[in-house]
Amino acid sequence: MSLGARKVDANNHRLLAYLCAVALMTVLVLARAQDTAAPRPATVTAESSQPLTANGVPEAKQGEETHARKLAGTSWRLVKILSMDDSVYAPNDTSKYTLDFRADGTAAILADCNRGTGTWTSTSASQLQFGPIAATKALCPPGSLSERYLAQFQWVRSYVLKNGHLYLATMADGSIIELEPIERPLAATVLGEEVRTSKAGEMQEIVLTRLFDRYAEEQGIEVTDAEIDTYVENMRRGMRAEGLTAEDDLTPEEAAEVEQMRRDMGRSMIRQWKLNRALYRQYGGRIIFQQLGPEPLDAYRQYLEERQVAGDFKIHEKGFEGTFWRYFTDDSMHSFYASGSEEEARAFATPPWDSKSAAE
């Protein structure tokens, strides 16, 4: 399940501990299937580009394609950082300073001896913003640009693609970050979208997310506020039963963050359970135990086989084929519900967030 990146003050042990407790209670109180629905890729509206003008970076011409979808799934390495005072900071080894715009809306950063993760969003053709970046704090060798590079992302507000390079503009001191592309192999295509990555697991995640998102839309799967309310209350009862009362000591701001975390978790988990139920009702088959609840393994496989035959996705990197299918075909990886058992019959009969009501 993807909860989205959140920045928590390292000194605020109380909130951190409570957030961990909330996550733990998700497993203990509301067992159900893991959410495969990662955050959607950044989307944009068809607005005209706003050019960068600082430090001599060329403006984007009218009509130049700068939509954020061009960034999804791309990887870049740092060329240089240009400050407003004309100072230039260029890395000795560009391979040690990279930026990955993952198609699920997360960002991965390599900054010399440190690594960072966060989120990225874009609401117009040239607008770009990063969420809080959680990064390691290793002491890199003298001359490293690690701290300077990582510090830029919180201030990024716009971008331009020009002559194959990516320019990020900051609002702090007018710095411009120039990056050049890192070519990734074409691993797969799904619903007309190219998936370029050198990692089989990332390819699988993107393919499954796109296909299951479309299936959920076709099936009209939605999550209501009332269902989320029931989920949250169920979680509260479970935490009280376990003696977890630290929420009483949180500040209003911390309590609001915990509440939003609960609701985000509830929405994604309820949606995935409904998706699993729909697949099971359509295809049947065996059900497996998972830490967070039952999964209709045979239904997954049959659905994916149909989608592959229909041409909805194709794996181009043949070495990734086995990795993609192993979860769905290797029975030794799983524990199965006993066929015909009462437990199997109940797996998708009653919503786990509301054990008192029957499924519709």
C-alpha positions as CSV (number, residue, x, y, z in Angstrom):
1,M,0.0,0.0,0.0
2,S,1.3,3.4,-0.9
3,L,0.6,6.2,1.6
4,G,2.5,8.9,-0.1
5,A,5.7,10.5,1.3
6,R,5.3,12.6,4.4
7,K,8.0,14.6,6.1
8,V,8.1,14.1,9.9
9,D,10.5,16.2,12.1
10,A,13.2,13.8,13.2
11,N,13.0,15.3,16.7
12,N,9.3,14.7,17.0
13,H,9.5,11.2,18.3
14,R,6.0,11.3,19.7
15,L,4.3,11.9,16.4
16,L,6.6,9.5,14.6
17,A,5.9,6.7,17.1
18,Y,2.2,7.3,16.8
19,L,2.2,7.3,13.0
20,C,4.0,3.9,13.2
21,A,1.3,2.7,15.6
22,V,-1.4,3.7,13.2
23,A,0.3,1.8,10.4
24,L,0.7,-1.3,12.6
25,M,-3.0,-1.2,13.6
26,T,-3.9,-1.3,10.0
27,V,-2.5,-4.8,9.9
28,L,-3.9,-5.9,13.3
29,V,-7.4,-4.4,13.0
30,L,-8.3,-4.3,9.3
31,A,-6.7,-7.3,7.5
32,R,-7.1,-7.0,3.8
33,A,-5.3,-7.0,0.5
34,Q,-2.4,-4.8,-0.2
35,D,-3.1,-1.7,-2.3
36,T,-1.7,-2.0,-5.8
37,A,-3.0,1.4,-6.8
38,A,-0.1,3.7,-6.6
39,P,-0.6,7.4,-6.8
40,R,-1.6,8.6,-10.3
41,P,1.1,10.2,-12.5
42,A,1.2,13.9,-12.5
43,T,-1.5,15.5,-14.7
44,V,-1.6,18.9,-16.3
45,T,-4.1,21.2,-17.9
46,A,-3.5,22.5,-21.4
47,E,-2.1,25.9,-20.5
48,S,0.6,27.8,-22.3
49,S,4.2,27.4,-21.1
50,Q,5.7,30.0,-18.9
51,P,9.4,30.3,-19.9
52,L,12.4,30.4,-17.6
53,T,14.4,33.5,-18.1
54,A,17.0,33.6,-15.4
55,N,20.7,33.1,-16.1
56,G,20.3,33.1,-19.8
57,V,18.3,29.9,-20.1
58,P,16.4,30.1,-23.4
59,E,12.6,30.6,-23.2
60,A,10.3,27.9,-24.4
61,K,8.8,28.7,-27.8
62,Q,5.0,28.9,-28.1
63,G,3.6,25.5,-28.7
64,E,6.7,23.7,-27.4
65,E,5.6,20.5,-25.6
66,T,6.3,20.9,-21.9
67,H,3.4,18.9,-20.3
68,A,4.3,17.1,-17.1
69,R,3.4,13.8,-18.6
70,K,6.7,14.2,-20.5
71,L,8.4,13.9,-17.2
72,A,6.6,10.8,-15.9
73,G,8.9,7.8,-16.0
74,T,12.0,9.8,-17.0
75,S,15.4,9.9,-15.4
76,W,18.0,12.7,-15.4
77,R,21.5,13.5,-14.2
78,L,22.8,16.8,-13.0
79,V,24.8,19.0,-15.4
80,K,25.1,22.1,-13.2
81,I,23.4,24.4,-10.8
82,L,23.4,28.1,-11.8
83,S,22.9,30.7,-9.0
84,M,21.5,34.2,-9.5
85,D,25.0,35.6,-8.8
86,D,26.3,33.7,-11.8
87,S,28.1,31.1,-9.7
88,V,28.1,27.7,-11.3
89,Y,28.3,24.4,-9.5
90,A,29.0,21.3,-11.6
91,P,29.6,17.8,-10.3
92,N,32.8,16.0,-11.0
93,D,30.8,12.8,-11.6
94,T,27.3,13.4,-13.1
95,S,26.3,9.8,-12.4
96,K,26.3,10.5,-8.7
97,Y,23.6,13.1,-9.0
98,T,20.4,11.9,-10.5
99,L,16.6,12.5,-10.5
100,D,13.9,10.0,-11.3
101,F,10.3,11.1,-12.0
102,R,8.6,7.9,-11.3
103,A,5.3,7.3,-13.1
104,D,3.5,6.7,-9.8
105,G,4.1,10.3,-8.8
106,T,7.1,9.8,-6.5
107,A,10.6,11.1,-7.1
108,A,13.9,9.4,-6.3
109,I,17.1,11.4,-5.9
110,L,20.7,10.4,-5.8
111,A,23.0,13.1,-4.3
112,D,26.5,11.7,-4.2
113,C,26.6,9.5,-1.1
114,N,23.0,10.3,-0.1
115,R,19.6,9.3,-1.4
116,G,16.3,11.1,-1.2
117,T,12.6,10.3,-1.9
118,G,9.5,12.5,-2.1
119,T,6.6,13.3,-4.4
120,W,6.2,15.5,-7.5
121,T,3.2,17.2,-8.9
122,S,2.3,19.5,-11.8
123,T,-0.9,21.4,-12.3
124,S,0.0,23.3,-15.5
125,A,2.2,22.9,-18.6
126,S,5.3,24.4,-17.0
127,Q,4.5,24.3,-13.2
128,L,6.4,21.7,-11.1
129,Q,6.6,21.3,-7.4
130,F,8.2,18.6,-5.1
131,G,6.8,17.5,-1.8
132,P,9.1,17.3,1.3
133,I,12.2,15.2,0.5
134,A,13.2,12.6,3.0
135,A,17.0,12.1,2.6
136,T,19.9,10.3,4.2
137,K,22.4,12.4,6.0
138,A,25.7,10.8,5.3
139,L,28.9,12.9,5.3
140,C,30.1,12.9,1.7
141,P,33.7,13.6,0.6
142,P,35.0,17.2,0.4
143,G,33.7,19.1,-2.6
144,S,30.5,17.2,-2.7
145,L,27.3,19.0,-4.0
146,S,25.1,16.7,-2.0
147,E,23.6,19.2,0.4
148,R,23.4,22.0,-2.2
149,Y,21.6,19.6,-4.7
150,L,19.1,18.3,-2.2
151,A,18.4,21.7,-0.8
152,Q,17.1,22.9,-4.3
153,F,14.0,20.7,-4.6
154,Q,11.9,22.3,-1.9
155,W,12.1,25.6,-3.9
156,V,11.4,24.3,-7.4
157,R,8.3,25.9,-8.9
158,S,8.6,25.6,-12.7
159,Y,10.5,23.8,-15.5
160,V,11.3,23.9,-19.2
161,L,12.4,21.1,-21.6
162,K,14.8,22.6,-24.1
163,N,17.1,20.8,-26.6
164,G,16.7,17.6,-24.7
165,H,17.7,19.1,-21.3
166,L,15.5,19.8,-18.3
167,Y,15.8,23.1,-16.5
168,L,14.2,23.5,-13.0
169,A,13.7,27.0,-11.7
170,T,13.6,27.8,-8.0
171,M,11.8,30.6,-6.2
172,A,14.4,31.0,-3.4
173,D,17.4,32.7,-5.1
174,G,16.5,32.2,-8.7
175,S,18.8,29.2,-9.2
176,I,18.4,27.1,-12.3
177,I,19.1,23.3,-12.1
178,E,20.2,21.9,-15.5
179,L,19.9,18.2,-16.0
180,E,20.5,15.9,-19.0
181,P,18.5,12.7,-19.7
182,I,19.4,9.2,-18.7
183,E,18.2,6.7,-21.3
184,R,16.2,3.8,-19.9
185,P,15.3,0.7,-21.9
186,L,11.8,0.1,-23.1
187,A,10.6,-2.5,-20.7
188,A,6.9,-2.7,-21.5
189,T,3.9,-0.9,-23.0
190,V,0.6,-0.7,-21.2
191,L,-2.6,0.9,-22.5
192,G,-0.5,2.8,-25.1
193,E,2.0,4.1,-22.5
194,E,5.7,3.3,-22.7
195,V,7.3,2.0,-19.5
196,R,11.0,2.7,-19.6
197,T,12.9,1.3,-16.7
198,S,15.8,-1.1,-16.0
199,K,14.0,-2.6,-13.0
200,A,11.6,-5.5,-13.4
201,G,9.8,-4.7,-10.2
202,E,9.1,-1.1,-11.2
203,M,7.8,-2.3,-14.5
204,Q,5.4,-4.7,-12.9
205,E,4.1,-2.1,-10.5
206,I,3.4,0.4,-13.3
207,V,1.7,-2.2,-15.5
208,L,-0.5,-3.6,-12.7
209,T,-1.4,-0.1,-11.5
210,R,-2.6,1.0,-15.0
211,L,-4.6,-2.2,-15.7
212,F,-6.2,-2.4,-12.2
213,D,-7.0,1.4,-12.3
214,R,-8.9,0.9,-15.6
215,Y,-10.7,-2.2,-14.3
216,A,-11.8,-0.3,-11.2
217,E,-13.1,2.5,-13.4
218,E,-14.9,0.0,-15.7
219,Q,-16.5,-1.7,-12.7
220,G,-17.6,1.6,-11.2
221,I,-15.7,0.9,-8.0
222,E,-15.8,3.9,-5.6
223,V,-15.2,4.5,-2.0
224,T,-17.7,6.6,0.0
225,D,-17.0,9.0,2.9
226,A,-19.3,6.9,5.0
227,E,-17.1,3.8,4.4
228,I,-14.0,5.7,5.3
229,D,-15.7,7.0,8.5
230,T,-16.5,3.4,9.5
231,Y,-12.9,2.3,8.7
232,V,-11.5,5.1,10.9
233,E,-13.8,4.3,13.8
234,N,-12.9,0.6,13.5
235,M,-9.3,1.5,13.7
236,R,-9.8,3.7,16.7
237,R,-11.6,1.0,18.5
238,G,-8.8,-1.5,17.7
239,M,-6.1,0.9,18.9
240,R,-8.0,1.6,22.2
241,A,-8.3,-2.2,22.7
242,E,-4.6,-2.5,22.3
243,G,-3.9,0.2,24.8
244,L,-2.6,2.7,22.2
245,T,-3.8,6.1,23.6
246,A,-0.9,8.3,22.6
247,E,-3.2,10.3,20.3
248,D,-4.3,12.1,23.4
249,D,-0.9,13.8,23.7
250,L,-0.7,15.0,20.1
251,T,-1.0,18.6,19.1
252,P,-4.0,19.7,17.0
253,E,-1.7,19.8,13.9
254,E,-0.3,16.3,14.6
255,A,-3.7,14.9,15.3
256,A,-4.9,16.3,11.9
257,E,-2.0,14.7,10.2
258,V,-2.8,11.3,11.8
259,E,-6.4,11.7,10.9
260,Q,-5.6,12.4,7.2
261,M,-3.2,9.4,7.2
262,R,-6.0,7.2,8.5
263,R,-8.4,8.4,5.9
264,D,-5.9,8.0,3.0
265,M,-5.2,4.5,4.2
266,G,-8.9,3.7,4.4
267,R,-9.6,5.0,1.0
268,S,-6.9,2.9,-0.7
269,M,-7.5,-0.2,1.3
270,I,-11.3,-0.2,0.8
271,R,-10.9,0.4,-2.9
272,Q,-8.5,-2.5,-3.3
273,W,-10.8,-4.9,-1.3
274,K,-13.7,-3.9,-3.7
275,L,-11.4,-4.5,-6.7
276,N,-10.4,-7.9,-5.4
277,R,-14.0,-8.8,-4.8
278,A,-15.0,-7.8,-8.3
279,L,-12.2,-9.9,-9.8
280,Y,-13.1,-12.9,-7.7
281,R,-16.8,-12.6,-8.6
282,Q,-15.9,-12.5,-12.3
283,Y,-13.2,-15.2,-12.4
284,G,-13.4,-17.2,-9.2
285,G,-10.5,-19.5,-8.5
286,R,-8.2,-19.9,-5.5
287,I,-7.7,-17.3,-2.8
288,I,-4.4,-16.8,-0.9
289,F,-3.6,-15.5,2.5
290,Q,-1.7,-12.2,2.6
291,Q,-0.6,-10.1,5.6
292,L,-3.3,-7.5,4.9
293,G,-6.0,-9.8,3.7
294,P,-7.1,-12.2,1.0
295,E,-6.1,-12.0,-2.6
296,P,-7.9,-13.8,-5.5
297,L,-4.7,-15.1,-7.1
298,D,-6.2,-17.1,-9.9
299,A,-8.5,-14.2,-10.8
300,Y,-5.4,-11.9,-11.0
301,R,-3.7,-14.3,-13.3
302,Q,-6.7,-15.0,-15.6
303,Y,-7.4,-11.3,-15.9
304,L,-3.8,-10.4,-16.8
305,E,-3.6,-13.2,-19.3
306,E,-6.7,-11.9,-21.0
307,R,-5.3,-8.4,-21.0
308,Q,-2.0,-9.6,-22.5
309,V,-3.8,-11.5,-25.3
310,A,-6.0,-8.5,-26.0
311,G,-2.8,-6.3,-26.4
312,D,-3.4,-4.1,-23.4
313,F,0.1,-4.7,-22.3
314,K,3.3,-6.2,-23.7
315,I,6.6,-6.9,-22.0
316,H,9.4,-6.0,-24.4
317,E,12.3,-6.8,-22.0
318,K,12.1,-10.6,-22.2
319,G,14.3,-11.0,-19.1
320,F,11.5,-9.4,-17.1
321,E,8.8,-11.8,-18.3
322,G,9.5,-14.4,-15.7
323,T,9.7,-11.9,-12.9
324,F,6.4,-10.3,-13.9
325,W,4.5,-13.6,-13.9
326,R,6.2,-15.5,-11.0
327,Y,3.9,-14.0,-8.3
328,F,0.8,-15.3,-10.2
329,T,2.2,-18.7,-11.2
330,D,4.5,-20.0,-8.5
331,D,2.3,-21.7,-5.9
332,S,5.2,-22.2,-3.6
333,M,5.2,-18.5,-2.8
334,H,1.7,-18.6,-1.3
335,S,-0.6,-20.1,1.4
336,F,-4.0,-20.9,0.0
337,Y,-7.4,-20.9,1.7
338,A,-8.8,-24.5,1.9
339,S,-11.0,-25.1,-1.1
340,G,-14.7,-25.1,-0.1
341,S,-14.0,-24.0,3.4
342,E,-16.1,-21.5,5.4
343,E,-13.1,-19.2,5.5
344,E,-12.9,-19.2,1.8
345,A,-16.6,-18.4,1.5
346,R,-16.3,-15.5,3.9
347,A,-13.2,-14.0,2.2
348,F,-15.1,-11.5,0.0
349,A,-18.5,-11.8,1.6
350,T,-18.3,-9.1,4.3
351,P,-16.4,-5.8,4.0
352,P,-13.6,-6.0,6.6
353,W,-14.0,-2.4,7.5
354,D,-17.6,-3.0,8.6
355,S,-17.8,-6.6,10.0
356,K,-21.4,-6.0,11.0
357,S,-22.8,-5.5,7.5
358,A,-22.9,-7.9,4.6
359,A,-21.4,-7.0,1.2
360,E,-23.7,-5.5,-1.3
